[in-house]
Amino acid sequence: MAEQDNYQPKPKKAPTIDVDFEKMKRKLKKIVPLVALPLILLVIVLNSFFMLENKENGVVLRFGQLKEVVTKPGINFKVPLIDTVTKVDVRTIYNMEYGFRSKERRMDQSIAAYDDQDAEAKVIVDGSNNNASIALIELIIQYRIKDPVNYLYKVDDVTGTLNLALEDIVRTSLQSFTLDEAKTQKELIDESIKPRLQKKIDDYEIGIEIVLVGTQNVQFLPSVEEAYQQKENANQYKNGKKEDAEKYYNTVIPKAEAEARRLIEDANAYKAEIIAEANAGVAEFNALYAEYRQNPEIVKERYYIEAMTQFLKNNQIVISSSEDQNIHKFYNFSENAAKNDVILGGNK
């Protein structure tokens, strides 16, 4: 019994694995080329082509040197593992803000928020006329990439360079504008800045084209704003008075001119009438003179009769017969006096 209690089983030996490494090497040498070669070929094939969208250009470098700029959209070929292609969007219009920055709109905001950049926005206005004032200007420029090579490799920081160029042009340009022009004629500011900015960035060769310059707002400092508003109020008052004067002028002058034309027309008509009467009188006199030369006595008698007719027609006449039947006295009385004279004469 004691022997049975002290019995312990012998441990089993771990099975031994006989690995033939030489055999595995020989197999791997056969398998690896069969697997690696297709993979290498696949990588080479995939690396031999690149796709361009309609808005993209591809800048191809070979061993780090510029090879070409591909503009054809679609699938294009490149030398695998040697050529590298950088795609550049040449049609998208990019925005740059000056004097303010748009904040990211939150979900609970219906209106976009902005952050003023006063240090950047401050410019001197009307400096050329010794009437310099500080203004705050906010504007947006839009640009696109026109030269992918210059855009990628000429300047390290295109956006920073563009912003510095814009700041220089804005500060230089605004000095030639008066307060009124800066406040009310933003399109003049845009027209002044755009060509000068384009020339400056062309000199820098950063490869972009300015599409639009849009001045959003021009503000003055409070003291300048107050003086400007006073001036504007005075101008409005002056313009109002000028408009009233023009309305009065446009009302009165046409009437006066019409009255003057009427008087001139009446005078011309009267002149024509007098001349016509004079010509008629001259013609009548000439005709009568010719008749007088032929029959003087008849003409004298005719004139006498006409004169007496006119005399008797225009006067109240009383004829007094004297003792001398060859002499008749004529008296010019009023109607009542004539009647009385007739009565008195009858009584006699």
QUIQUINOR-V635015 format. One record per pair of residues at least 4 apart in sequence whose ideal C-beta (glycine too) atoms are under 6 Angstrom apart, sorted by the first residue. I is the first residue (numbers start at 0). J is the second residue. D is the distance in Angstrom with one decimal. If there is no record, write none. Layout:
i = {I,I}
j = {J,J}
d = {D,D}
//
This chain:
i = {27,31,32,35,42,43,46,47,48,48,49,49,49,50,51,51,51,53,54,54,55,55,56,56,56,56,56,57,57,57,58,58,58,58,59,59,59,59,60,61,61,61,69,77,77,78,87,87,89,92,92,92,93,94,94,95,96,96,97,97,98,98,98,98,98,99,99,99,99,100,101,102,102,104,104,116,120,120,121,122,122,122,122,122,123,123,124,124,124,124,124,125,125,125,125,126,126,127,127,132,133,134,134,134,135,136,137,137,138,138,139,140,141,141,142,142,142,143,143,144,144,145,146,149,149,149,150,153,154,154,156,157,160,160,164,164,165,168,168,168,168,172,172,176,176,178,179,180,180,181,182,185,188,189,189,192,192,193,193,196,197,200,219,219,219,247,248,284,287,290,291,291,311,314,315,315,315,316,317,317,317,317,318,319,321,332,332}
j = {31,35,36,39,46,79,79,79,74,76,75,77,84,74,55,57,72,72,88,90,86,88,68,70,87,89,147,69,84,86,68,85,147,148,66,67,82,84,83,66,81,82,75,82,84,82,144,147,144,141,143,210,142,139,141,140,100,139,138,165,116,119,120,136,137,113,115,116,137,114,113,112,114,108,111,120,135,136,133,134,136,169,170,173,131,174,132,134,173,176,181,130,131,177,178,131,174,174,175,223,220,181,217,219,218,217,215,216,214,215,213,212,210,211,207,209,210,208,210,150,207,208,206,153,204,206,206,204,160,205,160,205,203,205,199,200,196,172,192,195,196,191,192,180,181,227,183,184,187,217,217,214,214,212,214,196,212,209,212,209,209,205,223,224,227,251,252,288,291,298,295,298,316,331,332,334,337,329,330,332,337,340,327,328,326,336,337}
d = {5.6,5.4,5.6,6.0,5.9,4.7,3.9,4.5,5.3,5.9,5.7,6.0,4.9,5.7,4.7,5.3,4.9,4.7,5.4,3.8,4.9,5.8,5.7,5.3,5.2,5.2,4.8,4.0,4.8,5.6,5.6,4.7,5.1,6.0,4.4,5.1,5.4,5.4,4.9,4.2,5.9,5.2,5.2,3.9,5.9,4.5,5.9,3.9,5.0,5.1,5.4,5.9,5.6,5.9,5.7,5.0,5.7,5.7,5.0,5.8,5.6,5.6,3.3,5.5,3.8,4.9,5.4,5.7,4.8,4.6,5.7,4.2,5.6,4.9,5.4,5.7,4.3,5.6,5.7,5.7,5.5,6.0,5.2,4.4,5.2,5.5,5.2,4.6,5.3,5.8,4.9,4.7,6.0,5.1,5.7,4.3,3.7,5.6,5.3,4.8,5.6,5.9,5.7,5.4,4.5,5.3,4.5,4.5,4.6,5.7,4.9,5.2,4.5,4.2,4.8,5.3,5.8,5.6,6.0,4.9,5.6,4.2,3.4,4.3,4.9,3.2,3.6,4.7,5.1,4.8,5.9,5.2,6.0,5.7,4.7,5.4,6.0,5.8,5.6,5.0,4.7,4.7,5.3,4.4,4.6,5.8,5.8,4.8,5.9,5.1,5.7,4.0,4.8,4.5,5.6,5.6,4.9,5.7,4.4,5.6,4.8,5.4,3.8,4.3,5.8,5.9,5.4,5.9,6.0,5.9,5.6,4.3,5.6,4.8,5.5,5.5,5.2,5.8,4.5,5.7,5.1,5.6,5.6,4.2,5.5,3.8,4.3}
//
